[in-house]
Amino acid sequence: MNQTTAIAFSILLVIAVIGFFINIYNKLVLLRFNIEKAYSNIDVVLKQRADEIPNLVSVARHYMNYEKEILTRLTELRSSYKNAADSDQKTGLANETTRALQSFFAVSENYPELKSNNNFLELQNRITELENKIADRREFFNDSVSLYNIDIHEFPNVIFARLLGYKNKTLLEIPDSEKYYENIQL
């Protein structure tokens, strides 16, 4: 009887351990797919913003002769974004594009002729609308990334995460201008 109990207990222990590891694996997979879903929701808007950059550069080029670095940087970022292979690369490029657009709009304040151009104003409004959509979707994306990044560093998940090649994901940054307004609202 003791031997039968020991065998039954051993089998149950093995099943419990296997079930535990299956649960960890499934949780990691769920978190990874949740990030991919969140990114695909925001990627559409990021692509739309990238598609507006050539129009913006074209309109601004006539007025901003001394600001070619900013215009060139925006064009390079757009090309890099379109050619990026994975969501981490695209997220990093989206963060850089946000900073470059902020610099561009700050510098455009020095060009009254540009600011009065109807095409420029329409593009600026369109990009502002897209930035608002990005801000709406960024919260869900960053929450998904944070949960994933925390989970792959918790023990014993870290063991599976390393074995499966799971790495930290990049958050979509919040522009300084939005941080300022968020602090006021609190």
C-alpha positions in Angstrom: 0.0 0.0 0.0 2.8 2.4 0.8 4.5 1.8 -2.5 1.2 2.5 -4.4 0.7 5.7 -2.4 4.2 6.8 -3.1 3.8 6.1 -6.9 0.5 7.9 -7.0 1.9 10.9 -5.1 4.9 11.0 -7.5 2.7 10.9 -10.5 0.5 13.7 -9.0 3.6 15.7 -8.2 5.0 15.3 -11.8 1.6 16.3 -13.2 1.5 19.4 -10.9 5.0 20.5 -11.9 4.2 20.0 -15.6 1.0 21.9 -15.2 2.8 24.7 -13.4 5.3 25.1 -16.3 2.6 24.9 -18.9 0.8 27.7 -17.0 3.9 29.9 -17.1 4.5 29.2 -20.8 0.8 30.1 -21.6 1.0 33.3 -19.6 4.1 34.4 -21.5 2.5 33.6 -24.8 -0.6 35.5 -23.8 1.4 38.6 -22.8 3.4 38.5 -26.0 0.3 38.3 -28.2 -1.4 41.1 -26.1 1.6 43.4 -27.0 1.3 42.5 -30.7 -2.4 43.2 -30.6 -1.9 46.6 -28.9 0.9 47.4 -31.3 -1.2 46.6 -34.4 -3.8 49.0 -33.1 -1.3 51.8 -32.8 0.8 50.9 -35.8 -2.0 52.0 -38.2 -2.0 55.5 -36.8 1.8 55.6 -36.7 1.8 54.7 -40.4 -0.7 57.4 -41.2 1.6 59.9 -39.4 4.6 58.7 -41.3 2.6 59.1 -44.6 2.0 62.8 -43.7 5.7 63.6 -43.2 6.6 64.0 -47.0 3.7 66.4 -47.4 4.8 68.4 -44.4 8.4 68.5 -45.6 7.3 69.5 -49.1 5.3 72.4 -47.8 7.9 73.5 -45.3 10.9 73.2 -47.6 9.9 76.4 -49.4 9.9 78.5 -46.2 12.5 76.9 -44.0 15.7 77.2 -46.0 17.9 77.2 -42.8 16.2 74.2 -41.2 17.3 71.5 -43.6 18.6 69.2 -40.8 15.2 68.9 -39.3 13.5 68.2 -42.6 16.1 65.7 -43.6 15.8 63.9 -40.2 12.0 63.7 -40.5 12.5 62.1 -44.0 15.1 59.7 -42.8 12.9 58.6 -39.8 9.9 58.1 -42.1 12.0 55.8 -44.4 13.4 53.9 -41.5 10.0 53.4 -40.0 8.6 52.1 -43.3 11.5 49.6 -43.5 11.7 48.6 -39.9 11.3 44.8 -39.4 9.8 44.5 -35.9 7.6 46.4 -33.4 10.6 47.3 -31.2 12.4 49.0 -34.0 9.2 50.8 -35.1 8.5 51.9 -31.5 12.0 53.4 -31.1 11.6 55.2 -34.5 8.1 56.4 -33.5 9.6 57.9 -30.3 12.3 59.6 -32.4 9.7 60.9 -34.9 7.6 62.4 -32.1 10.7 64.3 -30.8 11.6 65.4 -34.4 8.0 66.6 -35.1 8.1 68.6 -31.8 11.3 70.2 -32.8 9.9 70.9 -36.3 6.7 72.6 -35.0 8.7 74.6 -32.4 11.0 75.9 -35.2 8.1 76.6 -37.5 7.0 79.2 -35.0 9.8 81.3 -36.4 8.3 81.3 -39.9 5.1 83.4 -40.0 4.7 82.8 -43.7 4.7 79.1 -43.2 2.3 79.3 -40.3 -0.2 81.2 -42.5 0.0 78.7 -45.3 -3.3 76.8 -45.6 -1.6 73.5 -46.6 0.7 73.7 -43.6 -2.2 74.5 -41.3 -4.2 71.5 -42.6 -1.2 69.2 -42.3 -0.5 70.5 -38.8 -4.1 69.8 -37.8 -4.0 66.4 -39.4 -0.8 65.4 -37.5 -2.3 66.8 -34.3 -5.3 64.6 -34.8 -3.1 61.6 -35.4 -1.0 62.5 -32.3 -4.2 62.5 -30.2 -5.1 59.0 -31.6 -1.6 57.8 -30.8 -2.0 59.1 -27.2 -5.3 57.3 -26.8 -3.8 54.0 -27.9 -0.4 54.5 -26.3 -1.8 53.8 -22.8 -3.1 50.3 -23.7 0.2 49.5 -25.6 2.4 50.7 -22.7 0.3 48.8 -20.1 0.7 45.7 -22.2 4.5 46.2 -22.5 4.9 46.9 -18.8 3.0 43.7 -17.8 5.1 41.7 -20.3 8.4 43.3 -19.2 7.6 42.6 -15.5 6.5 39.1 -16.1 9.6 38.0 -18.0 11.7 39.2 -15.1 9.8 37.4 -12.3 11.0 34.1 -11.0 10.5 31.4 -12.3 9.2 33.0 -15.5 12.6 34.5 -16.1 14.0 31.0 -16.7 11.4 30.2 -19.4 11.6 33.7 -20.9 15.4 33.4 -21.4 15.1 29.9 -22.8 12.4 31.1 -25.3 14.4 34.3 -26.2 11.9 36.7 -24.7 13.4 40.2 -24.3 12.3 43.5 -23.0 10.0 45.5 -25.2 10.2 49.3 -25.8 7.6 51.6 -24.4 6.1 54.3 -26.6 7.3 57.5 -25.0 5.1 60.2 -23.7 6.2 63.6 -25.2 7.3 66.2 -22.6 4.5 68.5 -23.6 2.0 65.8 -22.6 3.8 65.1 -19.4 3.4 68.8 -18.5 -0.3 68.7 -19.0 -0.7 65.4 -17.2 1.0 66.9 -14.1 -1.3 69.8 -14.1 -4.4 67.7 -14.3 -3.3 65.6 -11.3 
